[in-house]
């Protein structure tokens, strides 16, 4: 009786009492005489018992065992046995040992098994040794063995050797061609795979379903939809349109080409769908935004009860639920996933975390994560991304520390997940700690990680550190790096540095794209730098980027903000099918420069063409009404906006209406309008009303408005200065003295106004009553001449005196 471990087996071999002793599995390996059993004919029952003991022990091959294989029969049998048991390393070591010790003769079947071992073990060195041994031996490789050699070289990535074997073959079949096509496709040489497929057809060979499976995948990678349709025709013509491998490949191809209707047609004609068919179609619906169709198809799969969904199918349907923002669907499918025993699966768990995060149900996302059995790095990245994308920076950092304690090393995805979304919430010290750790583990060599650091420092208002990261990148800086640093300069109002970097970029390997141009045009608009804006416009024409809608819209905005409305209109008129951003940019430009009628006419033209306005459009037309005093028109547009947009007006719209009423002298109506709004007005809204109080000399409302401003910002210098000047204009000198004393006690100082002008690539900045400019003498002389010319023409600049004591 045979028992492993504590039990033993008595073998009566007929070779003497020494073999009648009790034999344990360990003795099998060390008994030299017992190894001789493989060299002589034995009863089948004894051979099977010995193999059973040997299989159960599964030892590592030793020199003793290999050296005992002294005959060709034993060597062939042993190698074949090892390969049958998928113990490829031992089979290859046996071949190598015999190769060094003797010129052993191997059978063709043994060669096939050895080549298969090399294929599965991905051992090119052994494969070449065995192929060389075959070439030197008397064995004439048949077609089967040659195809196995082809497959081995293809799987091991040596396409040159595979092609040599293929070209030397006197006889080929469809398997030979298919192996070569598959090898090219799997090793990233898809174009060669397509060429090989065409040569196959010209040679008179007809592809089978395996050929179609490989060549269709190659077509997907190349992205040639026309060739894909031809392949579909070949499949139908060859009669393989009802074979699963070809059908599943066609579904994946049409999904990749975003031809979901064609993919669905192929899926519908499959009579017996397998798990790959269902998974490919459900994933296709999800990837192309047909989320509800993916859920319906998943339901149909469950109703058929033929196949149990795997983790990849659940991943697709979880993604569909997340995109639909349907928590109830997600919970139900989560229950189905748990029912099928996949609740602790890594892939399904990651998708589940992502789905609950999209719902905003972060506690459920966290619970799903902790249910994953042995979460890997991808799982940790998923939960970190879930919290960081939602702005929960402390929780995301906490998960990061937990991951570190498990011994897993973060990768670039980990830091991209942390730094990009959380950049606005991280403190500079937290960011620097992460930066130090990134350097420590060597990820600072990756441009993507450095780009995220650059963005993080920008959001932390540490432009100096952002520049240090960009400088460290050096020649490794890519287009994203350049766009990030230019955007940082724009956000922090370093226009000159942005222009300098843009010029450097033009001489680098990274050429500007539409994002670069919109950023640099934004800088031109910020500075009202028309000359540089013209140069950038010329560059967009020369580079062909001017056709991009976002670039054209930015050009309109730049010209409008620089006061060149004619150029803005020219760009607008030359734009084919302008979108709402194009219309809004020009309308706002007209409004800002007091061309209210032009803005309203353009708005009416836009409405007649069927373009629906957005919030920015209404800001423009309300501002236009304010500049030309159309109070009734403004009220009409304001009410129409509430109905058309379907939501409450923003603070900006309220501020525009206050400005409209206040400019028209309706100060009490403006004050009441502020009180009736559904939210607390901000400082800018009150400042708008306060400025009009100064214009119209209304001290009572000015005092109430200033009081509201000081409640929000007790040290607001603009409110105190305006209120002081209003009282001075009204002759309330006691109140003026009190306010000035209050400002002195509070240490409030008026921030001097400034303006600038660009002249010959140089920006000149001026402050109120400034004498620091090198040409201030000439400037004031010119102002005096203008004053005298005004008097000569009969204009009295003092006909309305607004006393300003500052």
BAMAR-371262 format. One record per residue (C-alpha): residue number from 1; residue in three letters; x, y, z. Coordinates in pm, whole numbers, plus 50000, padded with zeros to 5 digits. Last residue first. Example, Ala and Ser with C-alpha at 12.3 -4.5 7.8 and 13.67 -1.06 7.14 Angstrom:
2	ser	51367	49894	50714
1	ala	51230	49550	50780
# end
This chain:
806	unk	49462	61150	49804
805	unk	49238	61447	49877
804	unk	49023	61388	49575
803	unk	48765	61662	49522
802	unk	48556	61592	49220
801	unk	48532	61925	49037
800	unk	48292	61939	48744
799	unk	48360	62234	48516
798	unk	48729	62198	48608
797	unk	48838	62041	48280
796	unk	48696	62343	48092
795	unk	48699	62259	47721
794	unk	48705	62562	47494
793	unk	48950	62435	47237
792	unk	49229	62652	47375
791	unk	49168	62510	47724
790	unk	49215	62154	47596
789	unk	49531	62262	47411
788	unk	49669	62402	47737
787	unk	49611	62075	47918
786	unk	49770	61879	47632
785	unk	50081	62098	47654
784	unk	50097	62038	48031
783	unk	50071	61662	47977
782	unk	50358	61679	47723
781	unk	50575	61866	47973
780	unk	50486	61604	48234
779	unk	50607	61324	48007
778	unk	50925	61504	47903
777	unk	51026	61549	48265
776	unk	50925	61188	48352
775	unk	51163	61046	48090
774	unk	51370	60828	48324
773	unk	51051	60726	48512
772	unk	51075	60789	48887
771	unk	50850	61096	48893
770	unk	50521	60917	48951
769	unk	50216	61126	49042
768	unk	50006	60806	49016
767	unk	50223	60518	48909
766	unk	50360	60444	48562
765	unk	50501	60125	48405
764	unk	50680	60124	48066
763	unk	50698	59786	47885
762	unk	50971	59752	47623
761	unk	50940	59573	47290
760	unk	50940	59907	47104
759	unk	50671	60067	47322
758	unk	50437	59881	47555
757	unk	50228	60086	47794
756	unk	50165	60056	48163
755	unk	49927	60172	48429
754	unk	49941	60201	48804
753	unk	49718	60302	49090
752	unk	49877	60370	49425
751	unk	49766	60146	49712
750	unk	49624	60383	49971
749	unk	49762	60319	50313
748	unk	49591	60161	50611
747	unk	49792	60161	50932
746	unk	49478	60107	51138
745	unk	49540	60420	51345
744	unk	49620	60623	51033
743	unk	49310	60496	50860
742	unk	49097	60594	51159
741	unk	49253	60942	51169
740	unk	49179	60984	50797
739	unk	48824	60870	50853
738	unk	48770	61108	51142
737	unk	48921	61402	50950
736	unk	48698	61330	50649
735	unk	48396	61302	50877
734	unk	48476	61643	51021
733	unk	48528	61775	50669
732	unk	48183	61687	50543
731	unk	48204	61918	50241
730	unk	48010	61687	50008
729	unk	48316	61630	49784
728	unk	48524	61563	50097
727	unk	48266	61313	50219
726	unk	48289	61126	49888
725	unk	48671	61144	49898
724	unk	48682	60987	50245
723	unk	48437	60715	50143
722	unk	48649	60634	49838
721	unk	48968	60618	50046
720	unk	48805	60399	50312
719	unk	48660	60158	50055
718	unk	48985	60133	49858
717	unk	49197	60076	50169
716	unk	49021	59760	50281
715	unk	49154	59700	50630
714	unk	48829	59579	50788
713	unk	48761	59338	50499
712	unk	48416	59176	50497
711	unk	48271	59405	50762
710	unk	48464	59691	50604
709	unk	48281	59637	50274
708	unk	47941	59641	50447
707	unk	48027	59966	50626
706	unk	48145	60119	50300
705	unk	47806	60035	50146
704	unk	47617	60193	50433
703	unk	47834	60507	50422
702	unk	47806	60533	50044
701	unk	47427	60501	50063
700	unk	47406	60810	50279
699	unk	47683	61005	50098
698	unk	47527	61003	49752
697	unk	47752	61224	49536
696	unk	47649	61073	49199
695	unk	47999	60972	49091
694	unk	48108	60890	49446
693	unk	47798	60675	49498
692	unk	47881	60509	49165
691	unk	48218	60395	49306
690	unk	48043	60260	49617
689	unk	47802	60052	49407
688	unk	48083	59877	49222
687	unk	48277	59839	49547
686	unk	47979	59657	49701
685	unk	47975	59403	49417
684	unk	48353	59364	49431
683	unk	48345	59298	49806
682	unk	48116	58997	49775
681	unk	47739	58987	49792
680	unk	47577	58734	50028
679	unk	47358	58495	49834
678	unk	47002	58473	49703
677	unk	46990	58831	49580
676	unk	46724	59057	49732
675	unk	46967	59274	49933
674	unk	47177	59348	49625
673	unk	46867	59455	49431
672	unk	46769	59690	49715
671	unk	47106	59867	49691
670	unk	47083	59888	49311
669	unk	46729	60028	49330
668	unk	46851	60288	49582
667	unk	47140	60385	49353
666	unk	46937	60423	49034
665	unk	47179	60684	48895
664	unk	47215	60510	48556
663	unk	47566	60405	48649
662	unk	47423	60250	48967
661	unk	47159	60044	48785
660	unk	47398	59896	48530
659	unk	47679	59848	48785
658	unk	47440	59661	49015
657	unk	47327	59451	48720
656	unk	47688	59367	48632
655	unk	47765	59278	48997
654	unk	47465	59042	49000
653	unk	47594	58875	48684
652	unk	47940	58834	48837
651	unk	47793	58691	49155
650	unk	47634	58415	48948
649	unk	47276	58406	48823
648	unk	47054	58119	48942
647	unk	47003	57825	48710
646	unk	46796	57728	48409
645	unk	47021	57895	48156
644	unk	46729	58013	47946
643	unk	46491	58121	48224
642	unk	46746	58302	48442
641	unk	46907	58454	48134
640	unk	46575	58592	48012
639	unk	46533	58775	48344
638	unk	46877	58936	48311
637	unk	46825	59015	47943
636	unk	46499	59200	48014
635	unk	46650	59389	48307
634	unk	46943	59497	48088
633	unk	46713	59613	47809
632	unk	46519	59818	48065
631	unk	46841	59977	48200
630	unk	46999	60062	47867
629	unk	47261	60310	47999
628	unk	47524	60276	47724
627	unk	47799	60126	47940
626	unk	47562	59922	48156
625	unk	47383	59771	47859
624	unk	47720	59653	47726
623	unk	47808	59504	48066
622	unk	47481	59310	48058
621	unk	47565	59197	47704
620	unk	47911	59072	47803
619	unk	47807	58900	48123
618	unk	47530	58731	47926
617	unk	47785	58584	47687
616	unk	47998	58465	47978
615	unk	47706	58273	48130
614	unk	47626	58091	47805
613	unk	47444	58192	47489
612	unk	47274	57937	47259
611	unk	47370	57972	46891
610	unk	47063	57953	46667
609	unk	47184	58189	46395
608	unk	46925	58449	46503
607	unk	47066	58431	46857
606	unk	47418	58509	46734
605	unk	47296	58799	46526
604	unk	47114	58939	46832
603	unk	47433	58914	47038
602	unk	47635	59084	46764
601	unk	47386	59370	46762
600	unk	47408	59392	47142
599	unk	47788	59411	47138
598	unk	47790	59669	46857
597	unk	47540	59880	47053
596	unk	47750	59862	47369
595	unk	48077	59975	47218
594	unk	48208	60096	47556
593	unk	48548	59930	47536
592	unk	48462	59648	47774
591	unk	48134	59581	47593
590	unk	48294	59530	47252
589	unk	48548	59290	47399
588	unk	48277	59100	47590
587	unk	48084	59052	47264
586	unk	48403	58942	47084
585	unk	48494	58680	47343
584	unk	48134	58560	47376
583	unk	48094	58490	47004
582	unk	48420	58293	46982
581	unk	48349	58104	47305
580	unk	48001	58012	47174
579	unk	48153	57843	46870
578	unk	48254	58002	46540
577	unk	48154	57790	46238
576	unk	48438	57893	46009
575	unk	48651	58166	46160
574	unk	48748	58443	45917
573	unk	48484	58679	46060
572	unk	48614	58626	46414
571	unk	48975	58689	46317
570	unk	48871	59011	46140
569	unk	48653	59114	46436
568	unk	48946	59083	46676
567	unk	49165	59277	46434
566	unk	48910	59559	46427
565	unk	48869	59540	46805
564	unk	49234	59625	46868
563	unk	49186	59732	47230
562	unk	49450	59497	47367
561	unk	49177	59306	47549
560	unk	48988	59258	47222
559	unk	49300	59152	47032
558	unk	49383	58891	47298
557	unk	49025	58758	47321
556	unk	48995	58718	46945
555	unk	49338	58551	46933
554	unk	49234	58319	47217
553	unk	48927	58216	47022
552	unk	49140	58149	46716
551	unk	49380	57934	46920
550	unk	49095	57733	47076
549	unk	48943	57676	46731
548	unk	49266	57536	46583
547	unk	49313	57659	46226
546	unk	49569	57913	46345
545	unk	49804	57630	46438
544	unk	49929	57607	46080
543	unk	50287	57690	46177
542	unk	50309	58004	45960
541	unk	49962	58125	46056
540	unk	50024	58058	46427
539	unk	50359	58236	46405
538	unk	50197	58545	46252
537	unk	49951	58555	46543
536	unk	50242	58526	46786
535	unk	50402	58831	46623
534	unk	50079	59027	46642
533	unk	50043	58939	47010
532	unk	50397	59059	47074
531	unk	50302	59400	46929
530	unk	49964	59410	47102
529	unk	50098	59367	47455
528	unk	49785	59435	47659
527	unk	49984	59290	47950
526	unk	49725	59026	48042
525	unk	49626	58986	47677
524	unk	49987	58912	47577
523	unk	50012	58660	47862
522	unk	49691	58493	47745
521	unk	49841	58478	47396
520	unk	50137	58291	47549
519	unk	49904	58038	47710
518	unk	49682	57993	47404
517	unk	49994	57938	47192
516	unk	50144	57676	47422
515	unk	49814	57487	47444
514	unk	49778	57491	47063
513	unk	50121	57335	47019
512	unk	50468	57487	47039
511	unk	50765	57290	46904
510	unk	50980	57086	47137
509	unk	51330	57029	46999
508	unk	51438	57371	47125
507	unk	51490	57697	46934
506	unk	51121	57802	46955
505	unk	51127	57706	47322
504	unk	51389	57967	47396
503	unk	51163	58239	47252
502	unk	50874	58111	47464
501	unk	51097	58113	47772
500	unk	51177	58482	47723
499	unk	50810	58570	47664
498	unk	50706	58387	47980
497	unk	50984	58556	48178
496	unk	50858	58895	48063
495	unk	50504	58807	48161
494	unk	50572	58700	48517
493	unk	50211	58741	48630
492	unk	50206	58443	48869
491	unk	49944	58254	48668
490	unk	50108	58348	48337
489	unk	50455	58240	48452
488	unk	50315	57909	48577
487	unk	50138	57854	48243
486	unk	50471	57900	48066
485	unk	50631	57651	48309
484	unk	50358	57393	48245
483	unk	50357	57437	47868
482	unk	50734	57385	47854
481	unk	50715	57071	48069
480	unk	50423	56928	47871
479	unk	50621	56974	47549
478	unk	50911	56776	47687
477	unk	51198	56871	47917
476	unk	51470	56606	47905
475	unk	51710	56866	47763
474	unk	51719	57044	48096
473	unk	51492	56875	48350
472	unk	51683	57035	48635
471	unk	51602	57380	48496
470	unk	51231	57296	48499
469	unk	51253	57169	48857
468	unk	51439	57483	48966
467	unk	51183	57701	48787
466	unk	50902	57535	48982
465	unk	51097	57589	49303
464	unk	51117	57965	49230
463	unk	50750	57975	49135
462	unk	50644	57858	49480
461	unk	50279	57960	49476
460	unk	50174	57611	49598
459	unk	49987	57565	49271
458	unk	50309	57635	49080
457	unk	50503	57397	49305
456	unk	50252	57121	49225
455	unk	50267	57188	48851
454	unk	50646	57159	48848
453	unk	50630	56845	49060
452	unk	50381	56696	48813
451	unk	50617	56781	48528
450	unk	50906	56623	48717
449	unk	50706	56300	48750
448	unk	50624	56298	48376
447	unk	50986	56374	48282
446	unk	51122	56067	48458
445	unk	51473	56107	48603
444	unk	51327	56231	48931
443	unk	51202	55875	48985
442	unk	51536	55775	49137
441	unk	51416	55638	49471
440	unk	51583	55917	49673
439	unk	51493	56190	49425
438	unk	51123	56102	49454
437	unk	51162	56097	49833
436	unk	51300	56451	49830
435	unk	51017	56572	49605
434	unk	50763	56412	49836
433	unk	50911	56602	50130
432	unk	50920	56921	49921
431	unk	50550	56888	49842
430	unk	50461	56839	50206
429	unk	50669	57147	50295
428	unk	50502	57356	50022
427	unk	50163	57266	50159
426	unk	49948	57033	49955
425	unk	49594	57143	49874
424	unk	49643	57299	49529
423	unk	49882	57024	49422
422	unk	49638	56751	49524
421	unk	49515	56665	49173
420	unk	49863	56664	49010
419	unk	50088	56563	49300
418	unk	49923	56254	49443
417	unk	49804	56065	49136
416	unk	50118	56159	48942
415	unk	50319	56040	49241
414	unk	50159	55697	49243
413	unk	50164	55670	48864
412	unk	50542	55730	48867
411	unk	50596	55426	49086
410	unk	50568	55370	49460
409	unk	50770	55088	49619
408	unk	50566	54830	49809
407	unk	50700	54732	50152
406	unk	50362	54726	50325
405	unk	50465	55032	50529
404	unk	50501	55236	50209
403	unk	50144	55156	50113
402	unk	50023	55283	50448
401	unk	50217	55606	50394
400	unk	50051	55660	50056
399	unk	49712	55580	50205
398	unk	49771	55859	50457
397	unk	49877	56098	50178
396	unk	49545	56032	50003
395	unk	49355	56079	50331
394	unk	49527	56411	50392
393	unk	49469	56528	50033
392	unk	49096	56472	50023
391	unk	49045	56682	49707
390	unk	48817	56431	49533
389	unk	49085	56347	49276
388	unk	49324	56279	49566
387	unk	49086	56036	49735
386	unk	49017	55813	49432
385	unk	49374	55848	49304
384	unk	49514	55710	49631
383	unk	49259	55425	49615
382	unk	49359	55334	49258
381	unk	49733	55371	49319
380	unk	49705	55128	49608
379	unk	49529	54875	49384
378	unk	49788	54916	49107
377	unk	50066	54859	49360
376	unk	49919	54528	49471
375	unk	49639	54459	49716
374	unk	49679	54126	49901
373	unk	49312	54023	49909
372	unk	49096	54321	49826
371	unk	48837	54384	50099
370	unk	49031	54688	50221
369	unk	48979	54854	49884
368	unk	48604	54798	49880
367	unk	48579	54956	50225
366	unk	48777	55260	50109
365	unk	48553	55303	49805
364	unk	48250	55267	50032
363	unk	48386	55542	50259
362	unk	48460	55753	49947
361	unk	48104	55763	49822
360	unk	48151	56059	49583
359	unk	47981	55858	49310
358	unk	48299	55879	49104
357	unk	48488	55746	49408
356	unk	48244	55455	49432
355	unk	48324	55358	49072
354	unk	48702	55394	49112
353	unk	48707	55175	49419
352	unk	48495	54912	49240
351	unk	48730	54914	48942
350	unk	49024	54848	49175
349	unk	48831	54569	49351
348	unk	48741	54399	49023
347	unk	49107	54389	48922
346	unk	49236	54277	49264
345	unk	48971	54012	49335
344	unk	48830	54022	49688
343	unk	48469	54068	49579
342	unk	48513	53811	49303
341	unk	48328	53523	49469
340	unk	48038	53509	49224
339	unk	47801	53643	49490
338	unk	48044	53927	49567
337	unk	48029	54041	49204
336	unk	47649	54016	49204
335	unk	47637	54234	49516
334	unk	47866	54492	49355
333	unk	47631	54481	49055
332	unk	47346	54587	49281
331	unk	47551	54857	49452
330	unk	47662	55003	49119
329	unk	47311	55013	48978
328	unk	47198	55202	49288
327	unk	47491	55442	49267
326	unk	47401	55553	48911
325	unk	47653	55819	48811
324	unk	47628	55700	48449
323	unk	48008	55710	48414
322	unk	48052	55522	48741
321	unk	47795	55261	48641
320	unk	47978	55203	48312
319	unk	48313	55169	48493
318	unk	48161	54910	48726
317	unk	48028	54733	48416
316	unk	48374	54720	48257
315	unk	48555	54601	48571
314	unk	48286	54337	48624
313	unk	48362	54205	48277
312	unk	48733	54200	48356
311	unk	48680	54020	48689
310	unk	48501	53730	48522
309	unk	48132	53689	48449
308	unk	48005	53329	48489
307	unk	47915	53178	48156
306	unk	47602	52999	48039
305	unk	47347	53161	48270
304	unk	47158	53315	47976
303	unk	47003	53569	48212
302	unk	47345	53680	48339
301	unk	47466	53751	47988
300	unk	47150	53946	47908
299	unk	47205	54164	48218
298	unk	47561	54236	48110
297	unk	47428	54337	47768
296	unk	47183	54577	47930
295	unk	47464	54722	48144
294	unk	47688	54776	47841
293	unk	47398	54937	47653
292	unk	47357	55184	47942
291	unk	47724	55273	47922
290	unk	47749	55347	47552
289	unk	48042	55582	47619
288	unk	48283	55428	47369
287	unk	48492	55246	47631
286	unk	48183	55106	47802
285	unk	48022	54967	47486
284	unk	48351	54810	47379
283	unk	48411	54656	47724
282	unk	48067	54490	47708
281	unk	48140	54362	47357
280	unk	48487	54230	47437
279	unk	48376	54064	47764
278	unk	48077	53891	47604
277	unk	48281	53756	47314
276	unk	48573	53658	47540
275	unk	48336	53459	47764
274	unk	48214	53252	47470
273	unk	47925	53321	47236
272	unk	47760	53032	47056
271	unk	47562	53160	46756
270	unk	47772	53468	46690
269	unk	47557	53677	46454
268	unk	47481	53943	46716
267	unk	47846	54002	46805
266	unk	47940	54084	46445
265	unk	47655	54335	46425
264	unk	47752	54485	46761
263	unk	48107	54542	46640
262	unk	47972	54709	46326
261	unk	47751	54940	46537
260	unk	48041	55015	46773
259	unk	48267	55148	46501
258	unk	48501	55331	46740
257	unk	48806	55194	46551
256	unk	48919	55006	46863
255	unk	48565	54870	46901
254	unk	48567	54758	46538
253	unk	48892	54572	46598
252	unk	48785	54412	46926
251	unk	48464	54280	46766
250	unk	48659	54157	46463
249	unk	48903	53966	46687
248	unk	48608	53802	46865
247	unk	48463	53691	46531
246	unk	48794	53552	46404
245	unk	48852	53348	46720
244	unk	48487	53246	46742
243	unk	48445	53092	46398
242	unk	48121	53184	46220
241	unk	48274	53437	45981
240	unk	48539	53179	45894
239	unk	48399	53096	45550
238	unk	48694	53231	45354
237	unk	48478	53497	45188
236	unk	48343	53615	45524
235	unk	48688	53639	45683
234	unk	48832	53803	45370
233	unk	48555	54065	45381
232	unk	48637	54139	45744
231	unk	49000	54170	45639
230	unk	48900	54428	45380
229	unk	48712	54623	45649
228	unk	49025	54620	45863
227	unk	49235	54740	45570
226	unk	49007	55042	45548
225	unk	49020	55097	45926
224	unk	49401	55114	45934
223	unk	49492	55181	46297
222	unk	49831	55005	46293
221	unk	49748	54842	46628
220	unk	49405	54732	46513
219	unk	49546	54592	46186
218	unk	49795	54382	46383
217	unk	49506	54245	46592
216	unk	49321	54160	46268
215	unk	49634	53982	46140
214	unk	49660	53762	46450
213	unk	49298	53647	46478
212	unk	49272	53611	46100
211	unk	49564	53370	46096
210	unk	49408	53174	46382
209	unk	49075	53158	46194
208	unk	49244	53011	45886
207	unk	49428	53188	45604
206	unk	49432	53042	45251
205	unk	49774	52985	45096
204	unk	49821	53069	44728
203	unk	50157	53241	44751
202	unk	49991	53576	44685
201	unk	49774	53527	44994
200	unk	50078	53450	45209
199	unk	50268	53746	45068
198	unk	49978	53972	45174
197	unk	49986	53824	45527
196	unk	50365	53869	45547
195	unk	50328	54235	45450
194	unk	50062	54278	45722
193	unk	50289	54116	45981
192	unk	50578	54335	45868
191	unk	50358	54640	45931
190	unk	50272	54507	46277
189	unk	50632	54477	46392
188	unk	50565	54522	46765
187	unk	50690	54183	46876
186	unk	50350	54017	46912
185	unk	50247	54119	46559
184	unk	50566	53997	46395
183	unk	50541	53664	46576
182	unk	50171	53625	46492
181	unk	50239	53676	46120
180	unk	50532	53431	46135
179	unk	50328	53170	46322
178	unk	50037	53214	46081
177	unk	50261	53158	45779
176	unk	50400	52834	45921
175	unk	50053	52716	46034
174	unk	49917	52776	45683
173	unk	50169	52527	45546
172	unk	50530	52539	45441
171	unk	50766	52305	45258
170	unk	51118	52389	45150
169	unk	51179	52585	45469
168	unk	51492	52800	45442
167	unk	51296	53128	45431
166	unk	51107	53034	45747
165	unk	51420	52935	45937
164	unk	51591	53260	45845
163	unk	51273	53455	45931
162	unk	51260	53299	46276
161	unk	51623	53385	46335
160	unk	51555	53748	46242
159	unk	51234	53750	46449
158	unk	51416	53674	46773
157	unk	51152	53780	47028
156	unk	51147	53460	47235
155	unk	50788	53390	47125
154	unk	50885	53430	46760
153	unk	51198	53215	46793
152	unk	50998	52939	46962
151	unk	50715	52959	46709
150	unk	50953	52913	46419
149	unk	51118	52619	46594
148	unk	50774	52465	46655
147	unk	50691	52514	46288
146	unk	51014	52336	46193
145	unk	50927	52045	46423
144	unk	50583	52003	46266
143	unk	50717	52035	45913
142	unk	50970	51754	45964
141	unk	51319	51799	46097
140	unk	51568	51553	45943
139	unk	51753	51406	46239
138	unk	52109	51305	46158
137	unk	52231	51562	46409
136	unk	52420	51883	46339
135	unk	52111	52090	46251
134	unk	51913	51947	46543
133	unk	52194	52031	46784
132	unk	52202	52388	46649
131	unk	51827	52418	46707
130	unk	51874	52281	47059
129	unk	52150	52530	47137
128	unk	51952	52819	46979
127	unk	51648	52735	47191
126	unk	51858	52703	47506
125	unk	51983	53057	47453
124	unk	51638	53189	47354
123	unk	51477	53073	47678
122	unk	51118	53193	47697
121	unk	51039	52904	47940
120	unk	50724	52821	47743
119	unk	50900	52846	47409
118	unk	51218	52676	47535
117	unk	51009	52389	47674
116	unk	50822	52363	47344
115	unk	51158	52336	47168
114	unk	51251	52057	47409
113	unk	50922	51877	47350
112	unk	50963	51894	46974
111	unk	51323	51774	47002
110	unk	51204	51481	47209
109	unk	50945	51393	46945
108	unk	51217	51401	46679
107	unk	51424	51149	46882
106	unk	51746	51247	47050
105	unk	52093	51100	46994
104	unk	52343	51178	47268
103	unk	52680	51319	47173
102	unk	52826	51297	47518
101	unk	52904	51481	47839
100	unk	52836	51845	47749
99	unk	52520	51780	47549
98	unk	52403	51531	47810
97	unk	52412	51799	48078
96	unk	52244	52059	47852
95	unk	51962	51822	47763
94	unk	51903	51740	48130
93	unk	51912	52108	48220
92	unk	51649	52174	47952
91	unk	51418	51905	48090
90	unk	51471	52027	48447
89	unk	51385	52385	48349
88	unk	51078	52271	48159
87	unk	50904	52094	48443
86	unk	50571	52115	48263
85	unk	50484	51757	48369
84	unk	50479	51651	48004
83	unk	50807	51832	47958
82	unk	50970	51634	48241
81	unk	50835	51306	48103
80	unk	50961	51384	47753
79	unk	51306	51465	47894
78	unk	51309	51142	48097
77	unk	51194	50923	47810
76	unk	51449	51068	47566
75	unk	51730	51033	47822
74	unk	51627	50679	47921
73	unk	51615	50560	47562
72	unk	51946	50724	47473
71	unk	52117	50539	47748
70	unk	52320	50648	48048
69	unk	52059	50841	48236
68	unk	52233	50787	48572
67	unk	52426	51110	48526
66	unk	52105	51309	48520
65	unk	51976	51168	48847
64	unk	52302	51208	49032
63	unk	52357	51560	48891
62	unk	52027	51665	49041
61	unk	51691	51762	48898
60	unk	51478	51951	49150
59	unk	51234	51708	49302
58	unk	50862	51673	49226
57	unk	50790	51442	49528
56	unk	50444	51345	49410
55	unk	50560	51291	49052
54	unk	50838	51055	49160
53	unk	50605	50842	49372
52	unk	50355	50822	49085
51	unk	50636	50752	48836
50	unk	50747	50455	49048
49	unk	50389	50328	49075
48	unk	50336	50368	48698
47	unk	50650	50171	48621
46	unk	50548	49899	48867
45	unk	50200	49863	48712
44	unk	50348	49860	48363
43	unk	50566	49556	48438
42	unk	50926	49645	48379
41	unk	51142	49653	48065
40	unk	51491	49768	48157
39	unk	51659	50107	48159
38	unk	51411	50293	48378
37	unk	51457	50033	48654
36	unk	51821	50131	48654
35	unk	51724	50431	48862
34	unk	51637	50189	49144
33	unk	51993	50067	49147
32	unk	52119	50419	49201
31	unk	51900	50471	49510
30	unk	51915	50842	49596
29	unk	51595	50976	49443
28	unk	51373	50679	49522
27	unk	51496	50682	49879
26	unk	51328	51017	49938
25	unk	50993	50883	49825
24	unk	51006	50602	50081
23	unk	51078	50237	50005
22	unk	51025	49950	50252
21	unk	51251	49666	50162
20	unk	51155	49424	49886
19	unk	51407	49586	49654
18	unk	51698	49449	49853
17	unk	51522	49113	49864
16	unk	51600	49040	49503
15	unk	51524	49157	49149
14	unk	51166	49030	49134
13	unk	51034	49375	49196
12	unk	50833	49329	49508
11	unk	50762	49684	49614
10	unk	50649	49744	49970
9	unk	50495	50089	50012
8	unk	50524	50338	50297
7	unk	50302	50569	50499
6	unk	50414	50857	50722
5	unk	50481	51098	50435
4	unk	50335	50947	50119
3	unk	50128	50629	50138
2	unk	50133	50340	49896
1	unk	50000	50000	50000
# end
